[in-house]
Amino acid sequence: MLKLFNHWSVFSKWPSGVLAQMILLKRNYIREFCIYCERTLKFSRSSRSGDSGGICAPCLLRECPEAYYSMKEEGKLTPLEIEEAEGSAP
């Protein structure tokens, strides 16, 4: 059964531990990814099927700086996200 997932490119970015839980424990997971750069943001258990889109901090800063600074002031971004976004800014 695991060989089946090797041929599906949609699962290529999924950690093997999450795939094992999906197969062995029959748990449902979704991959949350950035809609701009397609970087994986997180994996979460869900009753929904399919992947879910979001936006990472560097892309948010690049695409909508007003929203980024608003979220930063409100404390909605972690220090790691802030460092990653501002470290990658041009």
N, C-alpha and C positions, 0 to 999 in steps of 0.2 A: 504494500500500500504506500510506503514512503517513496518508492520509485515513481509513483504517480505524480507526486508533488514536484519532483525534479524536472518534469516536462512542462509544468505550468509556470510561466514567467511571473504570473501574478503573486505567487508565493515566494519568489526568489529573495525578497527583502525581509521575509518573516524569520525570526529566530527559531531554531529547531525545537527549543523547549516549548514554545507556544504551539507549534505544529503538533508536537507529541501530546500536549494536553488536549488539543482539539480532537485528535484521533483516539487516544486511549481513554480520556475522561469525558469525551463528548461535550466539551465546553465550547461555547461560541465566543469568538473574539473578532474584533474589527481592528484594522490598522488605520490610525489617524495620521494623515500626511499633509504636508504643506502643498497648497494648490498651485504655488508658483514654482518651487524648486523640487517638489516631489520627495523631499526628505521626510523620513518617518519621524513623527512627533512622539507617538506612543502607541502601545497596544493595550486595548482594554476589553474586558469581558462585556458582552452585549447580547441582547436578544435579537438585535437587528442583524441582517446579513449584508455583506459588502463592506467596502472601505468607506471612510469618512474623511472629508477634506477640512482643513483648517489653514492657518498661516503661521509660519515660524517668525520669531522676533526679528531676525535680519531682513526678511522679506517685508515684514510689516513696516519697519523703519524706512526701507527703500520705497515701498509703494504708497504708504500713507503715514508720513511722519507725525501728523497731528494726532492720529489715533495712538501711535506708539508712545508719544510723550504724555498723552492723557492717561494711558494705561500704566505708564511708569510712575506718574505722580500718584495714582490711586493705589499703587502697590500690587497691581495685578501681574507684574512680571517678576520673576525670580532674579536674584543677583547674577546667576549663571546666564540667563537669557539676555540680560542687559549687557553683560560683558561680551557675549557672543555677537550681539547685534552691533554694538558700538565698536567692537574690535574689527568687524568686517566692513564697517562703513567706509566709503571712499574718501 
